[in-house]
Amino acid sequence: MSTPPIKQKATILQIIDQAELVKTFRLKLEKPLSFKPGQFITIFAGNGPAAGAGAASPAPAKAYSISSPPRKDYIDITVKMVGRFPEGVFAKLKVGDAIEFLGPSGVFVFDKEKTKKPVFLAAGIGITPFMSMLEYIKSNGLETHAVLFYSNRTVAGVAFLKRLEELDGDNIKIVNSITRETPAQWKGELERINMGMIRKYVDVSDKDCTFYLCGSADFVRELVQQLMDSGVEQVRIIKEEF
Ligand SMILES: Cc1cc2nc3c(=O)[nH]c(=O)nc-3n(C[C@H](O)[C@H](O)[C@H](O)COP(=O)(O)OP(=O)(O)OC[C@H]3O[C@@H](n4cnc5c(N)ncnc54)[C@H](O)[C@@H]3O)c2cc1C
């Protein structure tokens, strides 16, 4: 169960280098947070040196998906360190610093009662809500059969690569794709996610399959179009744009 969003303080417990320009911020919570995998929190810039009203200043608050599964003591958010808010706010944070956030929010959630066969389609930092969903499926031993398609330009940019390799197993299939290089010994795909690739692993006409998309607006728009052109009904498509 998730609760209505509330404002609370958190302390930075750990900062983890996840990939090139991608960092995970582990937040120790003041109060336990009840949320569903896929939901996000809104982080406030606060009154630090980065806050201000100039064009180069970060917005007063920005949304970040929770990248860890529901648990009581901490949550993770994982940030691509590019842009005004990441560079103006996150880049200045140190372990022990306090931040304020509002959450949880959002309807881009994995519902184990309704979704038998989730197909997750992620580009770049759009992986974050799916990490929460996949860890939730794994840690609860759900029978759900999930497939993740995850596209990045380079191997160095693939966040959570090692953890995803560990998650790949009986009921979770991970399909990594790299689009701007051909790494030696790469076992994954080498093109942008497309219907040909999806059909290799998924029967798209199976009514039990629900497609979850997360990434840039262009990524989401293009793939929604391809899914609909392939006969996937709108009710089986759920999306979040970053
Ligand atoms: C529901 C939701 C969940 C989100 N979850 C996450 C999450 O889990 N992790 C995450 O990192 N973000 C997430 N975002 C995006 C986040 O809220 C910020 O928009 C993002 O961190 C960029 O910060 P900004 O808006 O201040 O960037 P701006 O400075 O306003 O830049 C706008 C865009 O341009 C890009 N950009 C800026 N400068 C450059 C540059 N030099 N080179 C290339 N691109 C550039 C930025 O990446 C950004 O996408 C989420 C957004 C939403 C709506």
The ligand as a MOL file (V3000), in Angstrom:
LIG
                    3D

  0  0  0     0  0            999 V3000
M  V30 BEGIN CTAB
M  V30 COUNTS 53 58 0 0 0
M  V30 BEGIN ATOM
M  V30 1 C 8.1850 11.3060 -12.6630 0
M  V30 2 C 9.6370 11.6400 -12.9310 0
M  V30 3 C 10.6260 10.8170 -12.4290 0
M  V30 4 C 11.9700 11.1140 -12.6740 0
M  V30 5 N 12.9250 10.2700 -12.1940 0
M  V30 6 C 14.2300 10.5230 -12.4460 0
M  V30 7 C 15.2350 9.6330 -11.9800 0
M  V30 8 O 14.9580 8.6060 -11.3520 0
M  V30 9 N 16.5330 9.9510 -12.2340 0
M  V30 10 C 16.8850 11.0910 -12.9450 0
M  V30 11 O 18.0890 11.3360 -13.1360 0
M  V30 12 N 15.9400 11.9330 -13.4070 0
M  V30 13 C 14.6320 11.6850 -13.1620 0
M  V30 14 N 13.6780 12.5550 -13.6140 0
M  V30 15 C 14.1260 13.8060 -14.2710 0
M  V30 16 C 14.4510 14.8760 -13.1980 0
M  V30 17 O 13.2540 15.2940 -12.5760 0
M  V30 18 C 15.1510 16.1210 -13.7970 0
M  V30 19 O 14.3490 16.6620 -14.8090 0
M  V30 20 C 16.5360 15.7850 -14.3370 0
M  V30 21 O 17.4020 15.4200 -13.2530 0
M  V30 22 C 17.1880 16.9620 -15.0910 0
M  V30 23 O 17.3060 18.0730 -14.2300 0
M  V30 24 P 16.7760 19.5090 -14.7090 0
M  V30 25 O 15.3260 19.3540 -15.0340 0
M  V30 26 O 17.1820 20.5530 -13.7270 0
M  V30 27 O 17.5900 19.6760 -16.0630 0
M  V30 28 P 17.6670 20.9490 -17.0220 0
M  V30 29 O 18.9420 21.6660 -16.7550 0
M  V30 30 O 16.3870 21.7270 -16.9600 0
M  V30 31 O 17.8330 20.2000 -18.4170 0
M  V30 32 C 16.7110 19.6980 -19.1360 0
M  V30 33 C 17.1350 18.4280 -19.8540 0
M  V30 34 O 18.2860 18.6330 -20.6680 0
M  V30 35 C 19.3130 17.7070 -20.3320 0
M  V30 36 N 20.6150 18.3910 -20.3230 0
M  V30 37 C 20.9240 19.5200 -19.6500 0
M  V30 38 N 22.2060 19.8440 -19.8590 0
M  V30 39 C 22.7150 18.8950 -20.6960 0
M  V30 40 C 23.9830 18.6590 -21.2860 0
M  V30 41 N 25.0070 19.4660 -21.0690 0
M  V30 42 N 24.1320 17.5660 -22.0740 0
M  V30 43 C 23.1180 16.7310 -22.3130 0
M  V30 44 N 21.8800 16.8940 -21.7880 0
M  V30 45 C 21.6880 17.9580 -20.9970 0
M  V30 46 C 19.0070 17.2190 -18.9130 0
M  V30 47 O 19.4750 15.8850 -18.7030 0
M  V30 48 C 17.4990 17.2920 -18.8750 0
M  V30 49 O 16.9460 16.0890 -19.3740 0
M  V30 50 C 12.3260 12.2670 -13.4120 0
M  V30 51 C 11.3150 13.1000 -13.9160 0
M  V30 52 C 10.0000 12.7890 -13.6890 0
M  V30 53 C 8.9430 13.6950 -14.2580 0
M  V30 END ATOM
M  V30 BEGIN BOND
M  V30 1 1 1 2
M  V30 2 1 2 3
M  V30 3 2 2 52
M  V30 4 2 3 4
M  V30 5 1 4 5
M  V30 6 1 4 50
M  V30 7 2 5 6
M  V30 8 1 6 7
M  V30 9 1 6 13
M  V30 10 2 7 8
M  V30 11 1 7 9
M  V30 12 1 9 10
M  V30 13 2 10 11
M  V30 14 1 10 12
M  V30 15 2 12 13
M  V30 16 1 13 14
M  V30 17 1 14 15
M  V30 18 1 14 50
M  V30 19 1 15 16
M  V30 20 1 16 17
M  V30 21 1 16 18
M  V30 22 1 18 19
M  V30 23 1 18 20
M  V30 24 1 20 21
M  V30 25 1 20 22
M  V30 26 1 22 23
M  V30 27 1 23 24
M  V30 28 2 24 25
M  V30 29 1 24 26
M  V30 30 1 24 27
M  V30 31 1 27 28
M  V30 32 2 28 29
M  V30 33 1 28 30
M  V30 34 1 28 31
M  V30 35 1 31 32
M  V30 36 1 32 33
M  V30 37 1 33 34
M  V30 38 1 33 48
M  V30 39 1 34 35
M  V30 40 1 35 36
M  V30 41 1 35 46
M  V30 42 1 36 37
M  V30 43 1 36 45
M  V30 44 2 37 38
M  V30 45 1 38 39
M  V30 46 1 39 40
M  V30 47 2 39 45
M  V30 48 1 40 41
M  V30 49 2 40 42
M  V30 50 1 42 43
M  V30 51 2 43 44
M  V30 52 1 44 45
M  V30 53 1 46 47
M  V30 54 1 46 48
M  V30 55 1 48 49
M  V30 56 2 50 51
M  V30 57 1 51 52
M  V30 58 1 52 53
M  V30 END BOND
M  V30 END CTAB
M  END
